[in-house]
Amino acid sequence: MGSRKKVAVIGSGNWGSTIAKIIGSNVVNSEEFDHTVRMWVLEEIIGERKLTEIINTEHENPKYLPGHKLPHNVGIDEGPSGLKLISDIIREELSIDMSVLMGANIASEVADGKFCETTIGSKNKQNGMLLKNLMQTPNFRIAVVEDADTVEICGALKNIVAVGAGFCDGMGYGDNTKAAVIRLGLMEMIAFAKLFCRGAVQSATFLESCGVADLITTCYGGRNRRVAEAFARSGKSIEELEKELLNGQKLQGPQTAAELYRILQTQNSIDKFPLFMGVYQVCYEGKPVHDFIACLQSHPEHL
């Protein structure tokens, strides 16, 4: 057998720390992967100590994944921050093959070892299976599909829908309204993927964990829903709530809605995505949150 493949995790947020925990445990007994996992993070000071020092000595990330010990083979190197589709940017800049992982995976539950599924999208099936072997555990089950762009798009767009679901919760709408938001959001996700993806979009991909399962989880348990609910109830800004509720982490849904607005504007397709645009208008244009449902009442799905 040749030399073992080296593994690195870039980022130490809640998901970076969670996946490092899984990978670190898996590679210990592997003949295929090097037994040391290197973590690259933006240095932070936690209680007058460097985050890298805490992780290297105490094997815990107290800010993003408190209460979960990281394996002793997970180490830290300091490095600069910074990470079309993110995978496209990385592929172009580094000239490497890219795969993506998306699914109904709330980081704390994955770290707790609770059963869940996820999806790896890889245009190179061999690399997809390699990553599956690296990450799969008895309670973290992985399906590999070749429709990688759709997998990645699902992971971004579901956050916009979750903001809409949070608005509904904050305004006191019932389960019927929230179910309608989820369904209409899924239809807009599919429509956007068909408009945006260069290759064929497989409908079956939306039935994987990266699609409807992740959408449901995010609309009921994710940070985008939680902050959007607080936004509708409190009248505070998104920025204030990020500091209060997310320990300073950024909310993905509003930012993605703004990116979509710019993309759809160039395609003259804004009217086809009233839910996505309703979230954008509430978050960035001052539209009253109570007008959000009005954005859906003449949805193309109803015509």
The 8 nearest C-alpha neighbors of each residue, nearest first, counted from 0:
[[1, 2, 3, 31, 30, 4, 32, 29],
 [2, 0, 3, 31, 4, 30, 32, 33],
 [3, 1, 4, 0, 31, 33, 32, 5],
 [2, 4, 32, 33, 31, 5, 1, 30],
 [3, 5, 32, 33, 31, 2, 6, 1],
 [4, 6, 33, 32, 3, 7, 36, 35],
 [5, 7, 36, 4, 37, 8, 33, 32],
 [8, 6, 37, 36, 38, 9, 5, 39],
 [7, 9, 38, 37, 10, 39, 19, 15],
 [10, 8, 39, 38, 40, 7, 11, 15],
 [11, 9, 40, 15, 39, 12, 8, 38],
 [10, 12, 15, 16, 40, 13, 9, 14],
 [13, 11, 15, 63, 14, 16, 10, 64],
 [12, 14, 63, 64, 16, 15, 17, 106],
 [15, 13, 17, 16, 106, 12, 18, 11],
 [16, 14, 11, 12, 10, 18, 17, 13],
 [15, 17, 19, 11, 13, 14, 18, 12],
 [18, 16, 14, 20, 19, 110, 15, 13],
 [17, 19, 21, 20, 15, 16, 22, 14],
 [20, 18, 16, 22, 17, 21, 23, 15],
 [19, 21, 69, 17, 23, 18, 22, 70],
 [22, 20, 18, 24, 19, 23, 25, 134],
 [23, 21, 25, 19, 24, 20, 134, 18],
 [22, 24, 20, 25, 21, 70, 26, 19],
 [23, 25, 21, 22, 26, 27, 70, 20],
 [26, 24, 22, 23, 27, 21, 133, 28],
 [25, 27, 29, 34, 28, 23, 24, 32],
 [28, 26, 34, 25, 29, 24, 23, 72],
 [27, 29, 26, 25, 30, 34, 24, 32],
 [30, 28, 26, 31, 27, 32, 25, 34],
 [29, 31, 32, 28, 3, 33, 26, 0],
 [30, 32, 3, 29, 4, 33, 26, 2],
 [33, 31, 4, 3, 29, 26, 30, 5],
 [34, 32, 3, 5, 4, 35, 26, 6],
 [33, 35, 27, 26, 32, 36, 72, 29],
 [36, 34, 72, 33, 73, 37, 23, 6],
 [37, 35, 73, 6, 7, 72, 23, 74],
 [36, 38, 7, 74, 75, 73, 8, 35],
 [37, 39, 75, 8, 74, 7, 9, 76],
 [40, 38, 9, 76, 10, 75, 77, 78],
 [41, 39, 10, 11, 77, 42, 78, 9],
 [40, 42, 80, 79, 78, 43, 77, 39],
 [41, 43, 40, 50, 77, 49, 51, 44],
 [44, 42, 50, 49, 45, 41, 51, 48],
 [43, 45, 49, 48, 47, 50, 46, 42],
 [46, 44, 48, 47, 50, 49, 43, 62],
 [45, 47, 48, 44, 49, 50, 43, 61],
 [46, 48, 45, 44, 49, 50, 43, 53],
 [49, 47, 45, 44, 46, 50, 52, 53],
 [48, 50, 44, 52, 51, 43, 45, 53],
 [49, 51, 53, 43, 52, 44, 45, 42],
 [52, 50, 54, 49, 53, 75, 55, 42],
 [51, 53, 55, 49, 50, 54, 56, 48],
 [52, 54, 50, 56, 57, 51, 55, 49],
 [55, 53, 58, 59, 51, 57, 52, 56],
 [56, 54, 52, 53, 58, 74, 57, 51],
 [55, 57, 53, 54, 58, 52, 59, 51],
 [56, 58, 53, 54, 59, 55, 68, 52],
 [59, 57, 54, 69, 68, 55, 56, 71],
 [58, 60, 68, 54, 57, 69, 61, 67],
 [59, 61, 64, 62, 65, 54, 63, 58],
 [62, 60, 65, 64, 59, 63, 66, 45],
 [63, 61, 60, 64, 65, 45, 12, 246],
 [62, 64, 13, 12, 60, 61, 65, 11],
 [65, 63, 60, 13, 61, 62, 67, 66],
 [66, 64, 61, 67, 60, 62, 63, 59],
 [65, 67, 64, 68, 61, 59, 60, 69],
 [68, 66, 65, 59, 64, 69, 110, 60],
 [67, 69, 59, 58, 70, 66, 20, 60],
 [68, 70, 58, 20, 59, 71, 67, 73],
 [71, 69, 72, 23, 73, 20, 24, 68],
 [72, 70, 73, 69, 58, 74, 23, 55],
 [71, 73, 35, 70, 36, 23, 74, 34],
 [74, 72, 36, 71, 70, 37, 23, 35],
 [75, 73, 37, 38, 55, 72, 36, 76],
 [76, 74, 38, 37, 39, 51, 55, 77],
 [75, 77, 39, 38, 78, 40, 37, 74],
 [76, 78, 40, 39, 42, 41, 75, 79],
 [77, 79, 40, 39, 41, 76, 80, 42],
 [80, 78, 41, 81, 77, 40, 42, 39],
 [81, 79, 41, 82, 78, 40, 10, 42],
 [82, 80, 79, 41, 78, 10, 9, 40],
 [81, 80, 89, 85, 9, 10, 79, 88],
 [84, 87, 85, 88, 86, 195, 262, 258],
 [85, 83, 87, 86, 88, 151, 152, 148],
 [84, 86, 88, 87, 89, 83, 82, 90],
 [85, 87, 89, 84, 88, 90, 97, 98],
 [88, 86, 90, 84, 85, 89, 91, 83],
 [87, 89, 85, 91, 90, 86, 92, 84],
 [90, 88, 92, 86, 91, 87, 93, 85],
 [89, 91, 87, 94, 95, 88, 93, 92],
 [92, 90, 88, 94, 89, 93, 87, 95],
 [91, 93, 89, 90, 94, 88, 95, 87],
 [92, 94, 95, 90, 91, 89, 88, 96],
 [95, 93, 90, 91, 92, 96, 89, 97],
 [96, 94, 90, 93, 97, 91, 89, 92],
 [95, 97, 90, 98, 94, 123, 126, 122],
 [98, 96, 86, 90, 95, 99, 121, 89],
 [97, 99, 121, 120, 127, 119, 147, 96],
 [100, 98, 120, 119, 151, 121, 101, 147],
 [99, 101, 119, 118, 120, 102, 98, 117],
 [102, 100, 209, 118, 154, 117, 150, 119],
 [101, 103, 209, 117, 208, 213, 104, 118],
 [104, 102, 213, 212, 208, 216, 117, 209],
 [103, 105, 102, 106, 109, 115, 117, 213],
 [106, 104, 108, 107, 109, 103, 221, 220],
 [105, 107, 109, 14, 108, 104, 110, 17],
 [106, 108, 110, 109, 105, 111, 64, 17],
 [109, 107, 111, 110, 106, 105, 113, 112],
 [108, 110, 106, 112, 111, 107, 113, 104],
 [109, 111, 107, 112, 108, 17, 106, 67],
 [112, 110, 108, 109, 113, 107, 67, 106],
 [113, 111, 109, 110, 138, 114, 108, 139],
 [112, 114, 108, 111, 109, 138, 115, 110],
 [115, 113, 138, 139, 112, 116, 109, 137],
 [116, 114, 139, 138, 140, 113, 104, 117],
 [117, 115, 140, 139, 141, 208, 102, 103],
 [116, 118, 102, 141, 208, 101, 140, 103],
 [119, 117, 142, 101, 141, 100, 209, 102],
 [118, 120, 100, 143, 99, 142, 121, 144],
 [121, 119, 147, 144, 99, 145, 98, 150],
 [122, 120, 98, 145, 147, 127, 123, 124],
 [121, 123, 145, 124, 147, 146, 120, 98],
 [122, 124, 121, 126, 125, 127, 145, 96],
 [125, 123, 127, 126, 121, 122, 128, 145],
 [126, 124, 128, 127, 123, 129, 121, 130],
 [127, 125, 129, 128, 123, 124, 130, 121],
 [126, 128, 124, 121, 130, 125, 129, 143],
 [127, 129, 131, 125, 130, 126, 132, 124],
 [130, 128, 126, 132, 127, 131, 125, 133],
 [131, 129, 133, 127, 132, 128, 134, 126],
 [130, 132, 128, 134, 133, 129, 135, 127],
 [131, 133, 129, 130, 134, 135, 128, 136],
 [132, 134, 130, 131, 135, 129, 22, 25],
 [135, 133, 131, 22, 132, 130, 21, 136],
 [134, 136, 139, 131, 140, 132, 141, 133],
 [135, 137, 139, 138, 140, 134, 25, 21],
 [136, 138, 139, 140, 135, 114, 112, 115],
 [137, 139, 114, 136, 140, 115, 112, 113],
 [140, 138, 136, 115, 135, 116, 137, 114],
 [141, 139, 116, 135, 138, 117, 136, 115],
 [140, 142, 117, 118, 116, 135, 131, 143],
 [141, 143, 118, 119, 117, 144, 140, 116],
 [142, 144, 119, 118, 120, 127, 141, 145],
 [145, 143, 120, 146, 121, 119, 142, 147],
 [144, 146, 122, 121, 147, 120, 124, 143],
 [147, 145, 144, 149, 148, 120, 150, 122],
 [146, 148, 120, 150, 121, 145, 149, 122],
 [149, 147, 151, 150, 146, 152, 196, 120],
 [148, 150, 152, 151, 147, 146, 153, 192],
 [151, 149, 147, 153, 148, 152, 120, 209],
 [150, 152, 148, 154, 149, 153, 147, 99],
 [151, 153, 149, 155, 154, 150, 156, 148],
 [154, 152, 150, 156, 151, 155, 210, 157],
 [153, 155, 151, 152, 101, 156, 157, 150],
 [154, 156, 152, 153, 157, 158, 151, 255],
 [157, 155, 158, 153, 159, 154, 152, 188],
 [156, 158, 160, 214, 159, 155, 153, 154],
 [157, 159, 252, 161, 156, 160, 155, 223],
 [160, 158, 252, 162, 161, 156, 157, 256],
 [161, 159, 163, 157, 162, 158, 184, 164],
 [162, 160, 218, 164, 224, 158, 163, 159],
 [161, 163, 165, 224, 159, 227, 223, 160],
 [162, 164, 166, 160, 161, 165, 278, 167],
 [165, 163, 161, 167, 162, 166, 177, 218],
 [166, 164, 224, 228, 227, 168, 162, 167],
 [165, 167, 163, 169, 228, 164, 227, 168],
 [168, 166, 164, 170, 172, 165, 169, 171],
 [169, 167, 165, 171, 170, 166, 228, 172],
 [168, 170, 228, 231, 166, 232, 167, 171],
 [169, 171, 167, 168, 172, 166, 231, 232],
 [172, 170, 168, 169, 167, 173, 166, 232],
 [173, 171, 167, 170, 168, 176, 174, 177],
 [174, 172, 175, 176, 171, 177, 168, 167],
 [173, 175, 177, 176, 178, 172, 179, 168],
 [176, 174, 178, 177, 173, 179, 172, 180],
 [177, 175, 179, 178, 174, 173, 172, 180],
 [176, 178, 174, 180, 179, 175, 164, 181],
 [179, 177, 181, 175, 176, 180, 174, 182],
 [180, 178, 176, 182, 177, 181, 183, 175],
 [179, 181, 177, 183, 178, 182, 184, 176],
 [180, 182, 184, 178, 179, 183, 185, 177],
 [183, 181, 185, 179, 184, 180, 178, 186],
 [184, 182, 186, 180, 185, 181, 179, 187],
 [183, 185, 181, 187, 182, 186, 160, 180],
 [186, 184, 188, 182, 183, 187, 181, 189],
 [185, 187, 183, 189, 188, 184, 190, 182],
 [186, 188, 190, 184, 189, 185, 191, 272],
 [189, 187, 185, 191, 186, 190, 192, 184],
 [188, 190, 192, 186, 187, 191, 193, 185],
 [191, 189, 187, 193, 192, 188, 186, 194],
 [190, 192, 194, 188, 193, 189, 195, 187],
 [193, 191, 195, 189, 194, 196, 190, 188],
 [194, 192, 190, 191, 195, 196, 200, 189],
 [195, 193, 191, 192, 196, 190, 197, 189],
 [194, 196, 192, 193, 191, 197, 190, 198],
 [197, 195, 192, 198, 193, 194, 148, 200],
 [196, 198, 195, 199, 148, 193, 194, 200],
 [199, 197, 196, 200, 146, 148, 193, 195],
 [198, 200, 201, 197, 196, 193, 146, 149],
 [201, 199, 193, 202, 198, 149, 146, 192],
 [200, 202, 203, 204, 199, 146, 205, 149],
 [201, 203, 204, 205, 200, 206, 189, 149],
 [204, 202, 206, 201, 205, 207, 200, 210],
 [205, 203, 207, 206, 202, 201, 210, 150],
 [204, 206, 210, 203, 207, 202, 211, 209],
 [207, 205, 203, 204, 210, 211, 208, 212],
 [208, 206, 204, 209, 210, 205, 118, 203],
 [207, 209, 102, 212, 117, 210, 103, 213],
 [210, 208, 102, 101, 213, 207, 118, 150],
 [211, 209, 205, 208, 207, 213, 212, 206],
 [210, 212, 214, 213, 206, 205, 215, 208],
 [213, 211, 208, 215, 214, 210, 103, 216],
 [214, 103, 212, 216, 102, 209, 215, 211],
 [213, 215, 211, 217, 157, 212, 216, 218],
 [216, 214, 218, 212, 217, 213, 211, 219],
 [217, 215, 213, 219, 218, 214, 220, 103],
 [216, 218, 221, 214, 220, 219, 215, 161],
 [219, 217, 161, 215, 216, 224, 164, 220],
 [220, 218, 216, 217, 215, 221, 224, 161],
 [219, 221, 217, 216, 218, 222, 224, 225],
 [222, 220, 217, 223, 224, 219, 218, 225],
 [221, 223, 225, 224, 226, 220, 250, 217],
 [224, 222, 162, 226, 225, 221, 161, 227],
 [223, 225, 165, 161, 162, 227, 222, 221],
 [226, 224, 222, 228, 223, 227, 165, 229],
 [225, 227, 229, 228, 223, 224, 222, 230],
 [228, 226, 165, 230, 224, 162, 229, 166],
 [227, 229, 169, 165, 166, 231, 225, 230],
 [228, 230, 226, 232, 227, 231, 233, 169],
 [231, 229, 227, 228, 233, 234, 232, 235],
 [232, 230, 169, 228, 229, 166, 233, 234],
 [233, 231, 229, 169, 230, 234, 228, 170],
 [234, 232, 235, 230, 229, 231, 228, 236],
 [233, 235, 230, 231, 232, 236, 229, 237],
 [236, 234, 233, 230, 239, 237, 240, 229],
 [235, 237, 239, 238, 240, 234, 230, 282],
 [236, 238, 240, 239, 241, 235, 230, 226],
 [239, 237, 241, 236, 240, 242, 235, 249],
 [240, 238, 236, 242, 241, 237, 243, 235],
 [239, 241, 243, 237, 242, 238, 244, 236],
 [242, 240, 245, 238, 247, 244, 239, 243],
 [241, 243, 247, 246, 240, 239, 245, 244],
 [244, 242, 240, 241, 245, 246, 239, 247],
 [243, 245, 241, 240, 242, 246, 226, 247],
 [246, 244, 241, 248, 247, 242, 243, 240],
 [245, 247, 242, 248, 244, 243, 241, 62],
 [246, 248, 242, 245, 241, 249, 243, 244],
 [249, 247, 245, 246, 241, 250, 242, 12],
 [250, 248, 241, 251, 247, 245, 238, 242],
 [249, 251, 252, 223, 248, 253, 241, 254],
 [250, 252, 254, 253, 255, 249, 158, 223],
 [251, 253, 159, 158, 255, 254, 250, 256],
 [254, 252, 256, 255, 251, 257, 282, 279],
 [255, 253, 257, 256, 251, 252, 258, 250],
 [254, 256, 258, 252, 257, 253, 251, 259],
 [257, 255, 253, 259, 279, 254, 258, 260],
 [258, 256, 260, 254, 255, 259, 279, 253],
 [259, 257, 255, 261, 260, 256, 262, 254],
 [260, 258, 262, 256, 261, 257, 263, 255],
 [259, 261, 257, 263, 258, 262, 264, 256],
 [260, 262, 264, 258, 259, 263, 257, 265],
 [263, 261, 259, 264, 265, 260, 258, 266],
 [264, 262, 266, 268, 260, 269, 265, 261],
 [263, 265, 267, 261, 266, 262, 260, 269],
 [264, 266, 263, 262, 267, 261, 268, 260],
 [265, 267, 263, 268, 264, 262, 269, 261],
 [268, 266, 264, 265, 263, 269, 270, 262],
 [269, 267, 263, 266, 270, 271, 264, 272],
 [268, 270, 263, 271, 272, 267, 264, 276],
 [271, 269, 272, 268, 273, 267, 276, 299],
 [272, 270, 269, 268, 273, 299, 298, 187],
 [271, 273, 270, 275, 274, 269, 187, 276],
 [274, 272, 276, 275, 277, 294, 270, 271],
 [275, 273, 277, 276, 272, 295, 278, 294],
 [276, 274, 278, 277, 272, 273, 256, 159],
 [275, 277, 279, 273, 278, 274, 280, 272],
 [278, 276, 274, 280, 279, 275, 273, 294],
 [277, 279, 281, 276, 275, 280, 282, 163],
 [278, 280, 276, 282, 256, 277, 281, 283],
 [281, 279, 284, 277, 283, 278, 286, 282],
 [282, 280, 286, 278, 285, 279, 288, 283],
 [281, 283, 279, 280, 278, 284, 253, 285],
 [284, 282, 280, 279, 281, 285, 286, 257],
 [285, 283, 280, 286, 281, 282, 279, 287],
 [284, 286, 281, 283, 287, 280, 282, 288],
 [285, 287, 281, 280, 284, 288, 290, 282],
 [288, 286, 289, 290, 281, 285, 291, 280],
 [287, 289, 290, 291, 281, 286, 231, 166],
 [288, 290, 287, 291, 292, 170, 231, 293],
 [291, 289, 288, 293, 287, 292, 286, 294],
 [290, 292, 293, 288, 294, 289, 277, 287],
 [293, 291, 294, 295, 290, 296, 289, 167],
 [292, 294, 296, 290, 295, 291, 297, 289],
 [295, 293, 292, 291, 273, 296, 277, 274],
 [296, 294, 298, 292, 293, 297, 273, 274],
 [295, 297, 293, 298, 294, 292, 301, 299],
 [298, 296, 295, 299, 301, 294, 302, 293],
 [297, 299, 295, 300, 301, 296, 273, 302],
 [300, 298, 302, 301, 297, 271, 272, 273],
 [299, 301, 298, 302, 183, 186, 297, 187],
 [302, 300, 299, 298, 297, 296, 295, 183],
 [301, 299, 300, 298, 297, 296, 295, 271]]
